[in-house]
Amino acid sequence: MARPGWPCAIAKRRLVGLQFLMAAPNKRTTAGQTYLSAGQYFGEILDNRRCCDLVLTELEHRQGKRFPTHSHQLAFFSLLLEGSYTERCGPKTVDYKQLMVVYRPSGVTHADRIGDAGVRLFNVEIKETWLERMRQYGPIDHLSLDPYGGELAWLAARLYREFRENDPYGPLAIEGLILEMLATMNRNSNATDKEPPSWLSKVRDLLHAEYAHSISIERLATEAGVHPYDVSRAFRKFHRQTVAEFVQDLRVKQASIDLLQPGIPLSDVALAAGFADQSHLTRIFKRVTGMTPGAFRAAFVRNPGSPSVEPESEPKA
């Protein structure tokens, strides 16, 4: 039974050892392709709720496995909580890692291969009423099917936290976060209709390699063979953020991956990701994700109570 805190929730299930929800008769297989109804997935359903024209599901696959080509009745966001998997969608094959977010329109066919260690996922299916609201502001059929990180991933992480906490204000918070996710995805897809300069990928690769260390705009420009102004301008245009913000996001992403390991102290997480100390990590992590490192770990790690988990220091002003 749903908690009183979720007045608009009509279902919450904890299912163990089942391959599908109770709505299994709605699963159809035609011409070798499986069609999954709302709230229906391959794998073990850990938690499932319906709220605000959304279907929110946490599920897992405990070991590696291949699944046949299939499609879903509803469009959905999927946040990868643990593990890795590979998806084939048409001619494209994509490898997904922790904390990546993917958006799939309804009816898009794809086939998945789960990594050997299994995966845990948080999926949010979106009914047509949400998409109609978005169409009032512009077309949505052009949205990228590539995985997202950055701002969209942090919004999805906050949504998962609301799903886990399940308090009286959860539905209101979830509605707001879904609106932000849809708006962010549309903005990213419409950011520019021009191709980035070829040298920008070299700059991006260098930042990915050395984000934990100090690196200057001048060095980036020298490596790319352009003026520092060109680097700054191109980043703002094609990444919708400054170089410093891009580096900050990379550090926060690395910290979030380390936080998923409950045995790593927060002070070590901070230094490994390039932060000055634990207080610096706490301040920047909360600014980017909306959560402190400790709150993120508590939401995402199923057994966070480890002696090596340190109390968070207060952020410095």
N, C-alpha and C positions, 0 to 999 in steps of 0.2 A: 504494500500500500504506500502511496506517495505521502511524504511528510506534509504536515499542515502548512509548512513554509512555502510550498509550491502549489498555490491555489489553482493555477492553470494547467498543472500537470495532470494528465489522465492515465499515465502508466509509468511504472518504474519496476524493472525486473532485474533480479540477480540470478543468472542462469549458469549452472555448472554442468559441464560435460555435454552440452547440446551443440549441434552444428548450426542450427537456425533458430530464429524466434518461433513462438507458437503459431505465427501466421504462415507457417511453411507451405500450406496449400496454395498460397499466392505465388509461390516460386514456379516459374514456367521454363521449360527447355524446348526450344524450337530450332531446327536446323543446326544443332550442335552448339547453340548459344543459350546461356542461362540468363533469365531476366529476374532481378531481385526487387521485390516490393519494398515499400518504406520500412525502415528498421530491420531489414533482413540482410544478413551477411554470411559469408563463409566464416568459420571460426567460432570461438567461444565468446558469447556475449557476457561481459562482466557487469554491465549496468546499462539500462536503457530508459530514457524518459522522453515524453512528448510534451512540448511546451511552446506556446506562442507561434504555432504553425511551423515548428521545428521538431526534428527527431534527433535526439542526442544519444550517442551510443559509444561506450567504451568496450573494446573487444580485443582479443588476443589470439595469436596462433603460437602454440608452444614449441613448435619445431618447423623445420623447413618443409615446404610443400609447394607444388605447382597447382594453380587453379585454372579452370578452363575460361575461355572467352566469355565475358558476361557484361551486362549493363545494369543500371539502376533506374528505378522509376523516378526518383527525385535527384535534382542537382545536389551536390554536397561538397563541403570542405572536409579534408582529412589531415589531421596532425599526427605525425609519427612520434610516439612517445618513447619507444624502445625498439632496438633492433634495426634491421634494414630489409629492404625488398626491392625487387626489380619489376617494373611495369612495362608491358608492351601495349602501346596505344596506336593503332594503325602502323605506319612504317617506323615510328619513333619508339626507342627503348630508353627508359630513364631509371637510374639508380637512386633510391631514396635513402637518406640518412636521418638520424635523430633530429627532431625539431624542424623538419621541413613540412611545409603546408602545400597541399595540392587542391585545386578546384576542378570538379568534374561536372559538366552539364548533364542533365538527364539524358538517358539513351545512348551515351557515348560508350562504345564497346572497348573493352580492354582485358588483358590477361595478366595475372600476377604470379611472381615466383618469390616465395618467402625465404629469407635467409636462414641458414642452418640453426641459428640461435632463436628463431622465432621473432615475432613482433608484437607490440602493443600499440593500438591506434585509438584515437578519439575522432569520431566522425560526427558531423552536424549536417543533416539533410534539410534542405530548404524547400518549402512548398512554394507553389507558383505565385502565391500572393506577395511574397518577398520580391520575386523577380519582376513582377508587374510594377512594384514601387520603383525599382531601379530603372525600368524602361521609361519612366516619366522624365528621367534626366538624360537619357541617351541610350544607344544600342548596347546590348551586352553579349551579343553573339560572337564578338571579336575577342573575347577574353582569352588570355594565354592559358594553355594547358600545361605549361612548364611549372616546376615546383617553385614555391616562393620561400624566402627567408625574411630577415629584417622585420620591418614594422608589422607585416601581416602575420608573421610567426608569433610575435609577442602578443598581438591581439588574440590569436588563437590560444596561446598559453593562458592568458587571463580568462578567456572563456572557459577553458578546461578547469581552472581553479574555481570559478563560480559553480560549475557543474559538480565538482567534488564537495564544495562547502554546503550547497543546498540550503541556504538560509531564506528567510521570507522575501528578501529583495533580489534573490537570484534571477527570477524571470525578467525583471526590469533591467538588470545589468546585462543579461544575455541578449536581450533585444538591442540594447545600445551597442554592444560589441559586434553583433552581426551586421548592423548598419555600418559601423566603422570598417569592418572587413570588406564589405561589398564596395564601399566608397573608395577605400584604399586600392583595391584590386583594379577598379575602373580607372582611377587616376594613373596608376602605374602603366596600364595598357595604353592610355592616351597621352603619356608623357611626351612623346615625340614621334614624328613620322619619318625621321631621318636616321640613317645608319651612323653609328658612332665612328670616329676616326680609328684607323687600324692600330695606332699606337696606344690607344686607351686600354686595350687588353693587356699590354705589357705593364702599364702602370698598375692595373688591377692585380695582375699576377704577383708583382713585387710586393704590394700591400698584403696580399694573402700570405706571402712567405715570411714577411718581417713585421707583422702587425704588433707583435709583443715587444718590439724594440722601437727606439726613437728613429723616426725617418722624416726627412724634410721635403717640402715641395720642390726645393731646388734640386735635390737628388733625383726625385721622380722625373722632373723635367729633363735633367741630363740623361737619364737612362732612356727616356722616350725620344730625345732629340728635338724637344720643343721648348717654348718659353714657359716659365712657371705660371704665367697668366692663362695660357692655353689649358694647362692641367686643371686649374681651379675652375675655369669656365666650363670645360667639358664635363667635369664631375657634376657640377650643378645641373647641367642640361640633361645628361643621360642617366644620372643616378639620383637626381632630386635631393642631393645632400652634398655637404662639403667633404673634402678629403678627411678632415679630422673626424667628422661624424661617421664616415665609412669605416675608419680604423676603430673608432669606439664601438661600432656595431660588431666588428669582427672579434674584438676582445670580449664583449658581452656574450657573443655566441660561444666562444671557447669556454668561458666561465660557466655558461649554462650546461655545456656538455660535461664538464668536470663535476658540477653540482649534482648530476645524476648518479654519481658514485658516492654513496654516503660516507665512505671511509676517508675521503680527502678533506682535511681541515680547510675552513674558509680562507685562512691566511695563505695557505699554499695555492688554493684556487686563484686568489688575487694575483700573486706573484707570477704564476705560470702564464696567466693571460695578459700580462703586461701592465697591471695596475700597480700603483706605488705601494699600497698596503690594503688591508681588509676594509678600512673605512672608505678609501677611495673606491674600491669595488662596490661596496654597499650603496654609496651615493649615486654612482653612474648606472649601476644595474637597475636601481629603482626608477631612475629617470627614464631609462630606455624601455623597460619591460612593464613598469607599473607595480612591480613586486620587489621586495627585498630578496637577497640571495637565500636567506633562511626560509622565507615564505615560498619561494619557488621550489626549493628542495622538499619542503613539507608537502607541497601539492603534487609533485611529480614522482617522488621516490616512495614506493609503497611501504617500506620499513625504514624510515629515516632516523629512528632512535638509536644512533650509534654513539659510543663514548667519544669518538673523534670529532663529532659535530660541535663546533664552537658557537657560543653566543655571539650575536652580531654586535659589532661596535656601533655607536652612534655616528652617523655621517657628520663630518666636519662642515662647517659653514663655508 
